[in-house]
């Protein structure tokens, strides 16, 4: 395994999570290839695939429901042959709807040099998402469901 490429893949993945923590949407966009597809699961959350513009808009609205949000990478695995990183992430947040905690598995497929995300799959604990969404109300439901 190329330790240099592995290190670069992990850095890009870490920067991607950090950009969400700091709400740096320009950084999120810069870390994503122009053709990047953002998907969420499990399928029961019925979230559509999004391009970069749709994902940034969606993420801006979701994080707008939260006064604070902080995700921590608890485990990571990098595959320098496939150019993929898998992250186990734990997030905590607070907002008008109260406290929120969730766990995610995030799969990032990247460009050959590991500098940009080309496919982002975000798998969340859907029960916790549904419970939190109910507390937030219809605003969250409308944001989650792409019109």
C-alpha positions in Angstrom: 0.0 0.0 0.0 1.3 3.4 -0.9 1.5 5.2 2.5 1.6 8.6 0.7 -1.6 8.0 -1.2 -3.2 6.4 1.9 -2.3 9.4 3.9 -3.7 11.7 1.2 -7.0 9.8 1.0 -7.4 10.0 4.8 -6.5 13.7 4.9 -9.2 14.4 2.2 -11.7 12.4 4.2 -10.8 14.1 7.4 -11.1 17.5 5.7 -14.5 16.6 4.4 -15.8 15.9 7.9 -14.1 19.0 9.4 -15.7 21.2 6.7 -19.1 20.0 7.8 -18.2 20.7 11.5 -17.1 24.3 10.6 -20.0 24.7 8.1 -17.4 25.6 5.4 -19.5 25.0 2.4 -16.8 26.4 0.0 -14.4 23.8 1.4 -17.0 21.0 1.0 -17.4 22.0 -2.6 -13.7 22.2 -3.2 -13.2 18.7 -1.9 -15.8 17.3 -4.3 -15.2 16.6 -7.9 -17.6 18.5 -10.2 -19.4 15.2 -11.0 -19.6 14.0 -7.4 -22.8 12.2 -6.4 -24.0 12.4 -2.8 -26.3 9.6 -1.6 -27.8 8.9 1.8 -29.0 5.6 3.3 -30.5 3.4 4.4 -33.1 3.4 1.6 -35.9 3.7 4.3 -34.9 7.4 4.7 -35.9 7.9 1.0 -33.3 10.5 0.3 -32.5 11.2 -3.4 -29.1 11.3 -4.9 -27.8 14.9 -5.1 -25.2 16.7 -7.2 -22.9 19.2 -5.5 -25.2 22.2 -5.7 -28.2 20.2 -4.3 -26.0 18.7 -1.6 -24.6 22.0 -0.4 -28.2 23.5 -0.4 -29.5 20.5 1.5 -26.6 20.5 4.0 -26.9 24.3 4.6 -30.6 23.8 5.5 -30.1 20.8 7.7 -27.3 22.4 9.6 -29.4 25.5 9.9 -31.7 23.6 12.3 -28.7 23.1 14.6 -27.0 25.6 16.8 -24.0 23.3 17.1 -22.8 20.3 15.3 -19.7 18.3 15.7 -18.7 15.0 14.1 -15.8 12.9 15.3 -14.2 10.1 13.2 -14.0 7.1 15.4 -12.5 4.7 12.8 -11.2 4.9 9.3 -10.1 2.5 6.6 -8.4 3.6 3.4 -8.0 1.5 0.2 -5.4 3.0 -2.0 -6.1 0.5 -4.8 -9.9 1.4 -5.0 -9.3 5.0 -3.9 -11.9 4.7 -1.2 -12.2 5.6 2.5 -14.7 4.3 4.9 -15.3 6.3 8.1 -17.2 5.5 11.2 -18.4 8.8 12.6 -20.2 9.9 15.8 -22.0 13.2 15.7 -23.5 15.4 18.4 -25.6 18.5 17.9 -28.1 20.8 19.6 -30.8 23.0 18.3 -34.3 24.3 19.0 -35.5 20.7 18.7 -33.1 19.6 21.5 -30.1 17.5 21.6 -29.2 15.1 18.7 -26.7 12.3 18.5 -26.1 9.9 15.6 -23.7 7.5 14.2 -22.7 7.3 10.5 -20.8 5.2 8.1 -19.5 7.3 5.3 -18.0 5.8 2.2 -16.0 8.2 0.0 -14.7 7.2 -3.4 -12.0 9.5 -4.6 -10.1 10.6 -7.7 -6.9 8.8 -8.6 -4.7 11.2 -6.6 -7.1 11.1 -3.6 -7.7 14.9 -3.6 -11.4 15.0 -4.6 -14.5 13.0 -3.6 -16.3 11.5 -6.6 -19.0 9.5 -4.7 -20.2 10.1 -1.2 -22.5 7.6 0.5 -23.6 8.5 4.0 -25.4 5.8 6.0 -27.1 7.0 9.2 -29.0 5.5 12.1 -32.4 6.2 10.5 -34.4 5.8 13.7 -32.5 8.7 15.3 -33.0 10.8 12.2 -36.7 10.1 12.1 -37.0 10.9 15.8 -35.1 14.2 15.5 -37.0 15.1 12.3 -40.3 14.8 14.1 -39.0 17.2 16.8 -37.9 19.7 14.2 -41.2 19.4 12.4 -42.4 19.8 8.8 -39.4 22.1 8.0 -37.1 19.1 8.3 -39.4 16.8 6.3 -39.6 19.4 3.4 -35.8 19.8 3.4 -35.1 16.1 3.4 -37.5 15.3 0.6 -36.3 16.8 -2.6 -39.1 18.5 -4.5 
